[in-house]
Amino acid sequence: MCGIVGYLGSKEAYPILINGLKRLEYRGYDSSGVAIYQESAIGLFKCKGKVADLEALTAGKMLAGNLGIAHTRWATHGEPNDVNSHPHTSNSGDLVLIHNGIIENYASLKEALSSRGYEFHSDTDTEVLVNLIEDVLSTENCLLEEAVRIALNQVVGAYAICVFSRKNDGQIVFAKMGSPLVVGLGEKEYFIASDATPFLDYTKKAVYLEDGEMGVVDLEHGFKVFRINDNQVVDPYVQQLKLDLAAIEKGGYEHFMLKEIYEQPKAIEDTYRGRLLPSQNMIKMAGIDEYLEKFTKAERILIVGCGTSWHAGLVGEYLFEDLARIPVEVEYASEFRYRNPIISNKDVVIAISQSGETADTLAAIKLAKKRGATIFGICNVVGSSIARETHAGAYTHAGPEIGVASTKAFTAQVTVLAMLALKLGRERGTIPTSKYQELLLELSKIPSKIQHMLGADSQISKISEAYADAPNFLYLGRGYNFPVALEGALKLKEISYIHAEGYPAAEMKHGPIALIDENMPVVVIAPKNGQYEKIVSNIQEVKARSGKVVAIVSEGDIDIKGMADFTIEVPDTLEAFTPLLTTIPLQLLSYHIAILRGCNVDQPRNLAKSVTVE
């Protein structure tokens, strides 16, 4: 959840660290802090609030130095305040540490350290860890890297950490277990971060650490990686990053979220490029070919994900059952392993995560693997933990998504699921050839149809003005568009802080209809295909109770236009692909309402982009 960044080299560390924090702020923004080595001392500044608050705090302060670490926090242990902010120092003041993750056994460790005279000033598990390292350092009389290794062997939980000592000006020790960590290798300089974005200006050479690995960057001795459990040296794989620096900038848009909404035509096109081949009447996906027989003969597909990824999985359920005729269950990853699920080697598990680091999804994967299932990952970040943990998979190629509320991640994930369902349907013979060709061709047209739809942005902005002060929203959809109703409600909740619920339209009569009055906006997803007449009846039920209706309709619709207060048109498409279109106006509606309410759409309160704790 938190973002961490470290630097060691010949340049001034502070500007690099601050700019790195700004690029990592999507991971958490409850507080931030920086620590710089300064001639056997540590220049430490931290505060509640965003990186801009830290910049204000450090303005005019002496922060010269070529070694430093910095942190932006999403709070787990301890409320967001100055004291609980990272970095944390040991009792002696010799060690300083930043941490992303959760130390689950911190309470017992804290009790043991307290009995040995250690004092604690914060409510964090991180302060416990830095003092544990100091305790080992003093009792074992060893090097810092060894003290860190011994301490981590006593720790239960997830972590990505960086630590340095004021007694050593040329070294940073780092370690990873369950939280992402990458090392950037420059010319006689090193970068350590939660992802690669903080150092793209300086180097494209990177090493992604595996769970259970730690290492040292040292100006005198260079860079090394070794295993935490047995101290065995590891030969790390150095990747050449292909990330484009422009992809993580706003590019003239007011917010990352708006930029990413507008990037969806390209994101979908990039996701199916080289895979979707209508002219050759085929879908080519290298990630599935090796396990194609497992998929085609699977007794069941289990889809696991969280939040928006779970909603994409629900669309996947409709796609797989409709096109490939394989039974599907969609599970919240956060609940999956706690209910003792029935899993066998005849099951295929599809794990969906934008970041590829979602802790709950990783835990679900590990359980399913242990029980013999084949695991297929869908994620957006190359080299992420889920990409490494799965048997096979497919990247979405949506490009970096900085806005905390996912937009292009959803449509890219649905695109991958659509291609998988089509490929499996073809292999299993459950799609007639003519229908298969029609579906391939139509999927290839989706980017241009979304591009056309984005022209409705100004209209949606005006509609937003009517409902920006509404306390509640109801979203209704049927069939393929029921998951879209859930996703639309989630977007509104995430960035505008308006309570919203998504329902299957027919379920409205079984409870939610009691809420409907003249103050209740109801967003109805009603394209011309898929139970159209039924959803028209649902709209009439809402209007009979003075409800306000915003309807997402097919171009040229007349019937609903005459009933709804507002309509937003989407181009015609095949029913299976309607979620790729109908979700776009709901994203824009949420965005504009949030702007009118003065909300920070890119960094909504209490949220983080990558949820790396359970």
N, C-alpha and C positions, 0 to 999 in steps of 0.2 A: 504494500500500500504506500509506504513512504518512498521518497526518492533520495538516493544517496549519491554523492559524487566526491571523488578525491583526485588530487593532482600532485605529482612530484616531477620536477624538472628544473629548467633554467629560467622559465618565465615567472612573472608575478602570479601567484596562485589565486589571489582574491577575485580578479575579474573573470577568470576561467570558472571558478566555483560558482559565482553569482549567476553568470550566464547559464551555466549548467543547471542550477536550481530552477531557473525560469523555464527551461525546457522540460524539467521533470515535475513541474508544479502540478501537472494533471494527476500525479500520483497521490497528492495530499497537500493541503494548504492550511492546516490548523496552526502550524508554527514553522519557524525555520531558524537555522543557525549555521555558524561557520567557525572553524578553529584553524588558525595559522601558526605554524612553527616559527618562532622568532628568537633565535639565539638563546637556546636553553629555556625559553619561556613559551607560553601558549597564548596567543591573542584570541580570546573566545568571546563571541557575541551571539546571542540568541534571543528570540522573543516570540510571543504569541502573534499570530497573523500571517500574512503572506510575505513572499520574498520582497515585495516593495517596502514592507514595514522593516524588514531586516536592512535593506539598503538605507533607509532613513536613519536607522539606529547607528549604522556604521559610518555615516557621512562625516568626513573630517577626522576619522580615527586612523591611527597608524596601524596598517595591516599589511606591511611589506613582508614578503616571505615567499619561498619557492616550494613550500610543502604545505598542504592543507586538506581539510575534509569539510564537507557541508551536507546539510540535511533539510529536507522539507517533509513535514510530518502529517500523517493521518492518524489521529489519536486512537490507541487501543488501551494501554494501561495508563491511567491518569488523564485528567481533563486537560484540554488545551490551555496552557498558560506558560509563562516565561520559565518557571522552574522545571516543568516537565519537557520542555523543548530540548532537542538534541543540538549539538553534541553534549555528551555527559563525561565528566571527569571522575577519576578515581579519588579516593580519600586523600592520597598524598599530593594530588594534582599532577602526577607524572604522566598518567595515561589519559587519553581522550578518545572517545569512541562514538560512532554513529551506527544505527541499526535499523533495518527494515525486517519486520517479522514479529513473532511472539515467542518468548521463553516460557514454556508451559510450567516448568518446575521452579519458577523464580521464587515462589514463596518459601519453599524449603531451603533453597540456596541462600536466600536473604536471612532466614532465621539462623542458619549456620554461620554466616558471615557476621551477623550482629553479635553472636555469642563470642566471636573472636575480636570484637571491638570496633567493627566497621559501622560507620554512621551513614544514614541515607537521608537525602534531602528532597527527593522527588518521589512520585508514586509509580515510577516506571520500572519495567523489567530490565531495561537497558542499563540503568545505574547499577543494578545487581550484577550484570554481566561484566562491566568494566572493573568492578571491585573484585569479582571472582578472578579475573585475569591478574590483577595486581596481587591478590593473595597467593596465587600459584607462582608468580614471578618472585615474590619475596621468600617463599618457603622452599622452592626448588632451586633457586639461584641459577636460572637458566636464561636463554635468550628470549626476547619478546615473542618471536614466532612460535617457539616451543611452549611458552606459557599460554598463548592463545589456543594452541592445539590441545593441550592438556585440559584447559578449562572447557573447551567445546565438547570434549568427550564426557563431560559431566552434565551437559545441557540437553534438555528435551524440548523440541519445538522447531520453529522455522526462523531462519535468519539469513541476512546478507549484512556483513559488517565490514567496517574499516576502522583501524585503530593505529595510533602512533604514540610515541613517547617523546617527552621533551628532552630526554637524555640521548636521543638519537635523531639527528637532523636529516638523515638520508634514507628513511625507510618507512613504508606503510605496509601493514599486514592486513590481509583481507580474507574472508571466508564465506562460503555459501552452503545453505541447506534449506531448500524449499522456497527461497526467494531469489529473484533474478540478480545476476551480477555479471558484468562484462568488463574486461580490461582492454583499454586502447593502448596500442604500442606506437609511440612516435619516435622522433629522432632524439635520443637521449632524454626522453620524457615519457611519463606514464599517466594514464587516466584510468580511474575506476568509477563505475557508475551502474545504476539500475538498468539503464539501457544505453544504446550507443549515441543518442542524440546530443549529449553534452560535449562530445569530442569530435563531431563530424567536421568541424572547422579545421581540425589539426591533424587528424589521421583517419584512414579508412581500414587500418589493420586492427583486428579485434580478436580477442579470445573469450568465448562464452564458457564460464565455469560450470561444471557439472555439480550436482548435489554431492556433498561430502568432500568437496575440494576446498583447499585454501592456498594462499600464496603470499609472496612478498615481492614488492617492487623496491629496488635498492639502487641508488645512484652509482655505487661502487661495484656491486656484484650483479646487477641486472634484474631479471625477472625469472621467477620460478614458481611452479605449482606442485603441490603434493597433497596426499590424502590425509584427512583429519584423523581417521581411525588408526592408521599404521605408519604414518610418516613417509609412505612410499612416494618417490618423485614421479610426477606425471609429465608426459610429453604433450603439451597442449597443442590443439589444432588452431592455427592462425587463419582467420577468415579475412577475405577482402570484401568489405562492406559495399553494397550497391545503393545504399540509401542516398537519395537526392536531398541536399540541404534545403532546397526550395520547398520540398514537400512538408517540412515542419515549420514553415513560416505562414503567415496569414495571407500573403499574396494579394493584398489590397482589400480583402474582406474585413468587415468590422469584427467578426468573431470566427474562431476556428469551426464552430458548429455550422455556421452558415456556409463557410467554404466547403466543408465536408459534405453537406447536403448537395451542393452544386457539383461536387466531384463524383457523384454516384454514376452518371453515365460512363465516365472513364473507368471508375472502379469496377463496374460490372464487366465492361469490355476487356479490361486487363485480366479479370478473373477467368473469363472464358477464352481469352486469346490462346491459340494453339491447342485448345481442348475441344471447343465446339466447332465442328467442321461440317456445316450443312451441305456444302457442295460435294463432299465425299460421303454424305449420309452416315456420319459417324461421330462419336465422342471419344476422344483420346485422352485418357488420364493415367499417367504412369503410376501414380500413387496407388491405384486400385488394381492394376493388372495382375500383380503378383498374388493378390488375395481374391481374385475374381471368383474363383470357385467357392471360397468361404462365404462370400456375399450371396452368390446365386443360390447356394444350398442352405443358407441360414434359416433356422427355424423362427428366428426373431431378430429384429434390430432394436437395440436400446439406444436412445439418444439422451445424452446428459449435457447439461449446461446451466448457466445462471443468468438471470436478468434477461437482457435482450437476446443473448445466445439461446436461452431456453425458448423464447418466442420463435426464433428461427427454427429451432428443433420441432416445434409444434407444426409449423408450415411443412417441415420435412416429413412429419408423420402423414399428412395428407398426401404429399407427393409420392412417397414410397408405397403406401397402401393403394393409392389410386393407379399409379403407373406400373409399379413392379410387383404388386400384390404380395408383399411381404408384411407380416404383422409387425407393428411398431409400438413401442412404449417410450414415452418421453418423460424423463425424470429430472427433478431438481437435483443437481449434483450435490447440493448441500444436505439433502436428505437421503441420498442414495445408499450410502454405506452404513447408515445408522439403523436401517430397518431389516438388516440381514437378507438382502435381495437374493432371489434365485437366479443364478447365472451358470451357464454351462459352456463347454467348448463348441457348441453349435450356435452360440449367440455371437453377433457382431455388435460392438459398442462404438457409437460415433460420439466423440467428445468435441464440443464446440466452445471455442474461447477466442475472443479477439486478440487478447494479449498473449495467449498461450502460457500464462502463468497463474491462472485462477486456482487458488489453493484447493477449493472444494472439488473442482473438476479434476485436478491432479490426483486427489485422494480417491475419487471414484474410479479413475483409470487404474490405479495401482490395485485396488480391490478386484476389479473385473479381470485384470491380467492374472492375478494370483489364482483366480477360479477358472482360468483357461479360455476366456473369451478373446476374440480377435479385436484389436482396438484400432480405430481409424480416427485420426485427428483432423479437425478443420480449424485453422487459426491463421492469424494475419502476420505474425512476427516470426521471421526466419531465425532459426536457432533457439527458439523458446523451449521451455521445459516440456510442454505438451508435445511439441514437434519431436523431441528426442525420446519421449517416454512411450509413444505409440508405435504399433507395428508398421503402420502406413498412414498416409494422410494427403491432404491437399491444402496448399496455401491459398488464401483468398486474393492476394495481390491488390488489396484495396489501398495500399499505401498507409503511412502513419495516420492514426486517428488520435488527435490531441484533445478534442472536445470530450469531456467526461461522459456525456450522454451519447451513446453509440447511434450513428446514423448509417454511414456507408458500410459499417461492419455488418449490419443486419442484411442489407440487400446483397452484399457480396456473399455472405454465408448462405442465404437462400439460393443464390445462383449456383453455388457449389452443390448444394443438396438437390437442386433441380437436375443438374447434369448427372449426378450419381443415380438418381431415380430413373432418368431416361436411359442411361447406360445399362442399368440392371434390368429395366423393363425390356429392353432390346434383347439382352442375353437370355432372359427367361421366357421370351416369346409372349409377353403379356400386353404388348403394344402392337397393333397392326402397323404394317410398313407405312401406309399412307399417313396414319396419325403420327407416327414417329417422325416422319419427314416434316410434317406440319409443325410439330412441336419444336424441332430443331430450328427451323426457319424463324418461327415466332420469337424464340428466346434470343436469337441474334438481333432482333429488331427492338428489344426492350430499351437499350441505351438511348436510341433516338427518340423513343416515346417519352422517356423520362425527361430528356432535354426539352422536348415540346412542353411538357407539363410545368417545368420550372418557370415558364412564362406567366403562370398564374400566381406568382409570388406576390405581386402588388395587390391582387384581388384578395388573397388570403390575409394579407396584412390589414386590409380594411375590415374583413370579417372579424379579425382578432379584436378590434376596437370594441365590438359589441359585447365581448365576453371576458375581457381582461379582469373584471372585478367579480366574476362568478366564483362562489365558494366551492362548488362541486361540479363535476362533469360525469356524464355517463357515455361510454363508447359501446356501440353494438355492431356486431358482424355475424355472418353465417358462413359455414363451410370454411373454405380457404381463408376467408377474411375474419374469422373469429380471432386467430392469433394476432392479426393486424390491429384489431380493437384493443387487445391486451397491450400491444406494443405502443399504440397511440396514447393510451391512458398512462403508461409508464413514462413516456417522454414528457407529458404534461406535469406529472408529479415531480419528476426529477428536476426540471429546470424552472418551473413557475411556482412550485410549492402549492398548487391547487390539488385538492383531493380529487382523484378520478378513478373510476373502475371500468374495466372492460368486461363485457358479458356476451355470450351467445345471444343473438337477438331474441330467440324464442324463450330464453330464460328470464327475460325482463318481467314477464307476467308472474314469475314465481318469486317475487320479493321486491326487486328494484323499482317496479312501477309505483310503489308506495311513496317513493321519493320525488316523483315527477310533479312539478308545478311550473308556474310561469318563470321561476328563477333557476330552473334546471336545464342547462344546455345538454342536448343529446346529440352526439356525433354518430351518424349512421353510415356504415360502409355498404353501399348498395349498387355495385356494378350490374350491368344488364344480365350477365350470366350468373348462374348459381342461386337458385331459390329467390329470384327477384320478386315474384308475386307475394311470397311470404313476408319478405322484409318491407314491402309496401304496406302490408297490413300492420306490421309493427310500428311503422311511422305514423299511421293513422291513429293507433292506440296512444302514442305519445301526444299527438296534436289534440286528441279528444280531451286530454288532461292539461291543456295549455302549455305543454312543454315546448321548448325552442329547439328546432332541428337544424343541424348542419349536416348536409348529406354529401357524400362522395359518390358521384354518379358517372355513368358512361357518357361520352360525348353524344350530344343529341337527345339525351333523355328529356322527355316531356312530362311524364306522369309524376315523378317525384318533385320535379321543379315546381309544379303547381301546389305542392303540399308543404315543402320545406321552407324555412326562413331564409336559408342560404344554401346554395349548391356549389360544389367544386367539381369540374368535369375532368375525367381521366380518359385517355385513349382506350379504344377497344383492344382487348387481347384475349387469349385463351384463358379459361378459368384458372388453370394451374399456375399461371404467371401473374394473376391480378395482385397478389401481395406486393410484388415488386413495384407496382404503380400506385396502389392505394395508400401505401405507407408514406409516400412523399408529401402529400398535402398535410398529413397529420404531423410530420416532422416540422414543416413550415408553420403550421398553426401553433404548435407548442413554442417554437422559437419566437414568433412575433408576440404572443401573449406574455412570455417571460420578459421580453424587452420592454413592453408597455408597463410591466409591473416593477421594472427596475432591478431585475434579477441578473446575477452573473451567470450567463448561459454556459460559458465554458468551464466554470468552476463552481457548480452548485454546492450549496452548503452540505456538509457531512458526508459527501461522496468522494470517491477516488476512482480513477480509471481502471486500475489493475488491483483486484482484490486478492492479495497474496497471503491473507490470513484466514483461517477457518472461523 
